[in-house]
Amino acid sequence: MNIVIIHQLPIIQNELRLYITQKLPFSNISCYNSFSNCNIDVFNKKDILIMNIEEKNFKLLSDMKMLQYRGVRVIAWLQSNHELTIRYYLKGRFIGYFLNEINYTVISNSLQNITNDIPYLQPNLASVLLNEYINYEEECEIKPNPSLSKRELEVLKLIATGFNNEKVAETLFLSESTVKNHVSSILRKLDVPDRTSAVIKALKNKWIMLQL
């Protein structure tokens, strides 16, 4: 199993590497100071990414979600106490969340959970998650369009987040021609002329929700 740590401070990278090696001695650990320096093609299903995050970043969130679609277990290590930033990344529904400085107890508990595919939320994030859940429950229940297949809904959701056909194909492990066929089918079933109109119609009718 590969574990990738992304943090801008080498001292934190080394400290985490040493501790995780003690907990998971057979894992292969690599460290980077930014996500842009990390080749996402090295990730395999069930690998773990610990991603240090300082502020809202749409491209970073999209890249993390793409890895999650591939089966990578993503841990968001949030450095901001700002509730809007925390809520922004909670929408990614990643398998793990840290907030600010973390201690060995947090690391130990999280790794025990996450290596067994059990989500982990650092306790001091619970109140923000509760507020997010309440807000979600207050929204109207999503009623997917019955004419769209499960795969077509997946494609439409990714289009709504800004993915082009190439990125949708890469995320869902499909060929671009298959994605184009799905898009054509979506436009035909929703009776709309283009992708933008499809997204607008789906959002208006609450067939999908836009994940920022």
C-alpha positions as CSV (number, residue, x, y, z in Angstrom):
1,M,0.0,0.0,0.0
2,N,1.3,3.5,-0.9
3,I,0.8,6.4,1.4
4,V,1.4,9.9,0.0
5,I,1.9,12.8,2.4
6,I,1.6,16.3,1.0
7,H,2.7,19.1,3.3
8,Q,4.8,22.2,2.7
9,L,7.1,21.7,5.7
10,P,9.7,18.9,5.5
11,I,9.9,18.6,9.3
12,I,6.2,17.6,9.4
13,Q,6.6,15.3,6.4
14,N,9.5,13.5,8.2
15,E,7.6,13.3,11.5
16,L,4.6,11.8,9.9
17,R,6.7,9.4,7.9
18,L,8.5,8.1,11.0
19,Y,5.3,7.6,12.9
20,I,3.3,6.0,10.1
21,T,6.2,3.6,9.4
22,Q,5.9,2.4,13.0
23,K,2.1,1.8,12.7
24,L,2.2,0.4,9.1
25,P,5.7,-1.0,8.6
26,F,4.9,-2.6,5.2
27,S,3.6,0.6,3.6
28,N,5.5,2.6,1.0
29,I,5.5,6.3,2.1
30,S,6.4,9.2,-0.2
31,C,6.3,12.9,0.6
32,Y,5.8,16.1,-1.5
33,N,5.6,19.7,-0.6
34,S,2.7,20.4,-3.0
35,F,0.1,18.5,-5.0
36,S,1.4,19.9,-8.3
37,N,4.7,18.1,-7.6
38,C,3.0,14.7,-7.2
39,N,2.3,12.5,-10.2
40,I,-1.3,11.4,-9.8
41,D,-0.7,8.4,-12.0
42,V,1.3,6.7,-9.3
43,F,-1.8,6.2,-7.2
44,N,-3.5,2.8,-7.1
45,K,-6.8,1.7,-5.6
46,K,-6.7,1.6,-1.8
47,D,-3.7,3.9,-1.6
48,I,-3.9,6.7,1.0
49,L,-3.4,10.4,0.3
50,I,-2.9,12.8,3.3
51,M,-3.4,16.3,1.8
52,N,-2.6,19.4,3.7
53,I,-5.0,22.2,2.7
54,E,-4.8,25.9,3.7
55,E,-7.7,27.5,1.7
56,K,-10.5,26.9,-0.7
57,N,-9.2,25.7,-4.1
58,F,-11.6,24.4,-6.7
59,K,-8.9,22.7,-8.9
60,L,-7.4,21.0,-5.8
61,L,-10.8,19.8,-4.7
62,S,-11.6,18.5,-8.2
63,D,-8.3,16.6,-8.4
64,M,-8.8,15.1,-4.9
65,K,-12.3,14.0,-5.9
66,M,-11.0,12.5,-9.1
67,L,-8.5,10.4,-7.1
68,Q,-11.3,9.4,-4.8
69,Y,-13.4,8.2,-7.8
70,R,-10.3,6.0,-8.6
71,G,-10.5,4.3,-5.2
72,V,-7.8,6.3,-3.5
73,R,-8.5,6.9,0.2
74,V,-8.2,10.7,0.6
75,I,-7.6,12.4,3.9
76,A,-8.2,16.2,4.0
77,W,-5.9,17.9,6.5
78,L,-7.5,21.3,7.0
79,Q,-5.4,24.2,8.3
80,S,-8.2,26.7,8.3
81,N,-10.7,27.2,11.2
82,H,-13.0,29.1,8.9
83,E,-16.3,27.2,8.8
84,L,-17.0,28.0,5.1
85,T,-13.7,26.5,4.1
86,I,-14.3,23.4,6.3
87,R,-17.8,23.0,4.8
88,Y,-16.4,23.4,1.3
89,Y,-14.1,20.4,1.8
90,L,-16.6,18.3,3.7
91,K,-18.7,18.3,0.6
92,G,-15.9,16.2,-1.0
93,R,-17.0,13.3,1.3
94,F,-13.5,12.1,1.7
95,I,-12.7,9.2,4.0
96,G,-10.8,11.2,6.6
97,Y,-10.6,14.7,8.0
98,F,-8.0,16.3,10.2
99,L,-8.1,19.9,11.5
100,N,-5.0,22.0,12.3
101,E,-2.3,20.3,14.4
102,I,-2.8,16.6,14.9
103,N,-1.4,14.4,17.5
104,Y,-0.3,10.7,17.5
105,T,-3.6,9.6,19.0
106,V,-5.5,11.2,16.1
107,I,-3.1,9.6,13.6
108,S,-3.3,6.2,15.2
109,N,-7.1,6.2,15.4
110,S,-7.5,7.5,11.8
111,L,-5.1,5.0,10.3
112,Q,-6.8,2.2,12.1
113,N,-10.2,3.3,10.7
114,I,-9.1,4.2,7.2
115,T,-7.0,1.1,6.4
116,N,-10.2,-0.8,7.2
117,D,-12.3,1.6,4.9
118,I,-14.0,3.2,7.9
119,P,-14.3,7.0,7.7
120,Y,-12.5,9.1,10.3
121,L,-13.5,12.6,11.4
122,Q,-11.4,14.5,13.9
123,P,-13.7,15.1,16.9
124,N,-13.4,18.9,16.8
125,L,-15.0,18.9,13.3
126,A,-18.2,17.2,14.5
127,S,-20.1,20.5,15.1
128,V,-19.4,21.7,11.6
129,L,-20.5,18.4,10.2
130,L,-23.7,18.5,12.2
131,N,-24.5,22.0,10.9
132,E,-23.8,20.8,7.4
133,Y,-26.2,17.8,7.9
134,I,-28.9,20.1,9.2
135,N,-28.6,22.4,6.2
136,Y,-28.7,19.4,3.9
137,E,-31.8,18.0,5.5
138,E,-33.6,21.3,5.2
139,E,-33.1,21.2,1.4
140,C,-35.6,19.5,-0.8
141,E,-35.0,15.8,-1.3
142,I,-33.2,15.1,-4.6
143,K,-35.5,13.2,-7.1
144,P,-33.3,11.9,-9.9
145,N,-34.8,12.0,-13.4
146,P,-36.1,8.4,-13.9
147,S,-35.2,8.5,-17.6
148,L,-31.5,8.8,-16.9
149,S,-29.4,5.8,-16.1
150,K,-27.1,5.6,-13.0
151,R,-24.1,6.1,-15.3
152,E,-25.7,9.0,-17.1
153,L,-26.3,10.7,-13.7
154,E,-22.7,10.2,-12.8
155,V,-21.6,11.8,-16.0
156,L,-24.0,14.7,-15.6
157,K,-22.8,15.3,-12.0
158,L,-19.1,15.5,-13.2
159,I,-20.1,17.8,-16.0
160,A,-21.8,20.0,-13.5
161,T,-18.5,20.3,-11.5
162,G,-16.7,21.5,-14.6
163,F,-15.2,18.3,-16.0
164,N,-14.7,18.0,-19.7
165,N,-15.2,14.7,-21.6
166,E,-11.6,13.7,-21.2
167,K,-11.6,14.2,-17.4
168,V,-15.0,12.5,-17.0
169,A,-13.6,9.5,-19.0
170,E,-10.5,9.4,-16.8
171,T,-12.5,9.6,-13.6
172,L,-15.0,6.9,-14.5
173,F,-12.5,4.7,-16.3
174,L,-14.4,5.1,-19.6
175,S,-13.3,5.9,-23.1
176,E,-14.0,9.4,-24.4
177,S,-16.2,7.9,-27.1
178,T,-18.3,6.2,-24.4
179,V,-18.6,9.5,-22.5
180,K,-19.7,11.3,-25.7
181,N,-22.4,8.7,-26.2
182,H,-23.6,9.2,-22.6
183,V,-23.6,13.0,-23.1
184,S,-25.6,12.6,-26.4
185,S,-28.1,10.4,-24.6
186,I,-28.4,12.8,-21.7
187,L,-29.2,15.7,-24.1
188,R,-31.7,13.6,-26.0
189,K,-33.5,12.4,-22.8
190,L,-33.6,15.9,-21.2
191,D,-34.6,17.5,-24.6
192,V,-31.9,20.2,-24.3
193,P,-29.5,21.5,-27.0
194,D,-26.2,21.5,-25.0
195,R,-24.3,20.4,-21.8
196,T,-24.9,23.7,-20.0
197,S,-28.6,23.5,-20.6
198,A,-28.6,19.9,-19.3
199,V,-26.9,21.0,-16.1
200,I,-29.2,23.9,-15.5
201,K,-32.3,21.8,-16.1
202,A,-31.0,19.1,-13.8
203,L,-30.1,21.5,-11.0
204,K,-33.4,23.4,-11.4
205,N,-35.4,20.1,-11.0
206,K,-33.1,18.9,-8.2
207,W,-32.1,15.7,-10.2
208,I,-28.5,16.5,-9.1
209,M,-26.8,18.8,-6.6
210,L,-23.8,20.9,-7.4
211,Q,-20.8,19.8,-5.3
212,L,-18.5,22.8,-5.0
